[in-house]
Amino acid sequence: MKYGFVIDNRKCIGCHACTTACKSEHEVPIGVNRTWVKQVEKGTFPNTRRLFSVMRCNHCTDAPCVEICPVEALYIRNDGIVDFDKDRCIGCKSCMQACPYDALYIDPENHTAAKCNYCAHRIDIGLEPACVNVCPEHAIISGDMDDPNSEITQLLARQQVKVRKPEKGTIPNLFYIDADEASLNPVATSKEDAYFWSSQSRGVGHFAKQAEKMAFSNGDLVNALMKAEAHQTAGEIAKKGPAKSVDVLMGKEARRIYDVADKGILWGWEVSAYVWTKAIAAGAFLVPFLAWAFGFAEVSETAQWWGLGIGVLFLAATGLLLVMDLDRPDRFLSVLLRPQWGSWLVKGGYSISAYGALLTLLAIAAWLGWEDIWAPLMYLTAPIAVLVAIYTAFLFAQAKGRDFWQSPTLSIHMLVHSFMAGAAIFGIMALFVESDANWLGFIKNVMLIGIGVNLFTMLIELTTTHPTNDAKKTVEMILQGRYKNKFWAGVLLFGNIIPFILLFFMGETAVLLAAAGAIILIGIYLTEDIWVEAPQRIPLS
């Protein structure tokens, strides 16, 4: 048994009955939707047509939201329905980042994730989903795709159908008859702040702005309609030439005229800051370990204590930021007590816990003089520190909705940042702790090499041919769009080139090391802030 949906766009009239039925059946709050009708208009008056596409959870066979959920709040039933348990959800929003179809939302009332669950409670008693029952045109067809006699199976056998984003490999079980790419592909039309008939200009979520009522005056309404209907004026068409005019008249240009509100930035400054503090926590151990294990420099007892102390301090800050980012922080222990081991959020949580325990044990061993176990503990802690440094790259890779995060170099990016951050911290500490020239030279070299590798890694991340339009648009946004000043001036010039010049040409005095270290830390934060936020600007539906 395997349930699925077919949306017959030949019949859909855009009445929104499915949306209202879903809201009534599940008591969905204002501002969020489990199912909605996206409207796209193509062409120029009078040669126009309007497309309607019902959007909702695709109940994927290989559902990325289930894979990334750390507490099994999302799960696949035996009949193929992707259901959720709001009583287990911790509000981490990982599922929202993993879903390529923008199907999930945070319920503003109970602060847990929710989505279409195929009206599983109705299916269990032999009824059809509420949206199917209410559709006046029978444009939504549900049923068991494994049953050869079911209507949905016969439609799939006879009709040519499309799915959204097949390249994601999620094997969606929501199919469209007579679908138009302009409606199914989210980057084919621009995502606006507000739409005609929409009651909100912002979504509801942890990082989204509060919903705003669009109280149009008569004059504002007229202006909005004129802007929507006269997107391509006759004069503009004429300027574009005959070929472009034909494209417009044939409906090859499209614009959204109705859609759900944007959910905003789901992972905000807390996530950027936690990646930054985590880099410092891991680097504070890895840098002196590198010097000790390979004999690059003698690590003083004072440096060892500072490394352990800073590691524990920033690891605690990392945990605090992780909890702050949850919409249900009261359930944060569920990650450790009720884990779903396929999620890298769980693996990261246990890695952080193990790393904190090992740092504490090293401190106890140093305090009590347990020299026999010191070396084994150091070698045991090192791989855990590396895992703490890079696990977020694998978590981001599980967020299949954000193509830019799928970069294979992201783990190198985060590991390099950990070594840079650790060296930067010890560079700053050189102002307050007396250090020999050998140690200062080692810190300088780690920072120099780190900057070099970091620049090369970013070069690969931003210039390697990206396989999807979403990733390309993210790179364009970083290099030429809204983040260009922060990247070129903040990350590249200030965060990398200036400290490299200071270190390479100005020697290795404590003051210069401290200045370079402070600048490097700022540059790392700016980089992580862009890398976390920019991909979330790309619309998923």
WOZIBEL-V473285 format. One record per backbone hydrogen bond with DSSP energy under -0.5 kcal/mol. NH is the residue of the N-H (numbers start at 1). CO is the residue of the C=O. If there is no record, write none. Layout:
{{NH,CO} {NH,CO}}
This chain:
{{3,79} {4,143} {5,173} {6,141} {7,175} {8,6} {8,139} {9,7} {9,177} {11,8} {12,8} {20,16} {21,17} {22,18} {23,19} {24,20} {25,21} {26,22} {27,23} {28,23} {32,29} {36,55} {38,36} {38,53} {39,258} {40,51} {41,255} {42,49} {43,253} {44,47} {47,44} {48,46} {49,42} {51,40} {53,38} {55,36} {57,34} {61,171} {62,170} {63,60} {63,61} {64,62} {66,63} {67,63} {68,64} {69,65} {72,69} {75,83} {77,75} {77,81} {80,77} {83,75} {83,81} {85,73} {86,84} {88,85} {89,85} {97,93} {98,94} {99,95} {100,98} {102,99} {105,114} {107,105} {107,112} {111,107} {114,105} {120,117} {122,119} {123,119} {124,120} {125,122} {126,123} {127,122} {132,129} {133,129} {134,130} {135,131} {138,135} {141,6} {141,139} {143,4} {145,2} {145,143} {147,144} {148,146} {150,147} {154,150} {155,151} {156,152} {157,153} {158,154} {159,155} {161,159} {162,176} {168,165} {169,166} {173,58} {175,5} {176,162} {177,7} {178,160} {183,180} {184,180} {185,181} {186,184} {188,185} {189,186} {192,190} {196,257} {198,195} {201,212} {203,262} {204,31} {205,203} {215,213} {216,214} {221,217} {222,218} {223,219} {224,220} {225,221} {226,222} {227,223} {228,224} {229,225} {230,226} {231,228} {233,231} {237,233} {238,234} {239,235} {240,236} {241,237} {241,238} {244,240} {245,241} {246,242} {247,243} {248,244} {249,245} {250,246} {251,248} {252,247} {255,41} {257,39} {258,39} {266,264} {268,266} {271,268} {272,268} {273,269} {274,270} {275,271} {276,272} {277,273} {278,274} {279,275} {280,276} {281,277} {282,278} {283,279} {284,280} {285,282} {286,282} {287,283} {289,285} {290,286} {291,287} {292,288} {293,289} {294,290} {295,291} {296,291} {297,291} {300,298} {304,300} {305,301} {306,302} {307,303} {308,304} {309,305} {310,306} {311,307} {312,308} {313,309} {314,310} {315,311} {316,312} {317,313} {318,314} {319,315} {320,316} {321,317} {322,318} {323,319} {324,320} {325,321} {326,322} {326,323} {327,91} {328,90} {329,326} {331,328} {332,329} {334,331} {335,332} {336,333} {337,333} {338,334} {340,70} {341,339} {343,340} {346,343} {347,343} {348,344} {349,345} {350,346} {351,347} {352,348} {353,349} {354,350} {355,351} {356,352} {357,353} {358,354} {359,355} {360,356} {361,357} {362,358} {363,359} {364,360} {365,361} {366,362} {367,363} {368,364} {369,365} {370,365} {371,369} {373,370} {374,370} {375,371} {377,373} {378,374} {379,375} {380,376} {381,377} {382,378} {383,379} {384,380} {385,381} {386,382} {387,383} {388,384} {389,385} {390,386} {391,387} {393,390} {394,390} {394,391} {395,391} {396,392} {397,393} {398,394} {399,395} {399,396} {400,398} {401,97} {402,399} {403,401} {405,402} {406,403} {407,404} {410,407} {413,409} {414,410} {415,411} {416,412} {417,413} {418,414} {419,415} {420,416} {421,417} {422,418} {423,419} {424,420} {425,421} {426,422} {427,423} {428,424} {429,425} {430,426} {431,428} {432,429} {433,429} {440,436} {441,437} {442,438} {443,439} {444,440} {445,441} {446,442} {447,443} {448,444} {449,445} {450,446} {451,447} {452,448} {453,449} {454,450} {455,451} {456,452} {457,453} {458,454} {459,455} {460,456} {461,457} {462,458} {463,459} {464,460} {472,468} {473,469} {474,470} {475,471} {476,472} {477,473} {478,474} {479,475} {480,476} {481,476} {483,477} {484,481} {487,483} {488,484} {489,485} {490,485} {491,486} {492,487} {493,488} {494,489} {495,490} {496,492} {497,492} {498,493} {499,494} {500,496} {501,497} {502,498} {503,499} {504,500} {505,501} {506,501} {506,502} {513,509} {514,510} {515,511} {516,512} {517,513} {518,514} {519,515} {520,516} {521,517} {522,518} {523,519} {524,520} {525,521} {526,522} {527,523} {528,524} {529,525} {530,526} {531,527} {532,528} {533,529} {534,530} {536,533} {537,534} {538,535}}
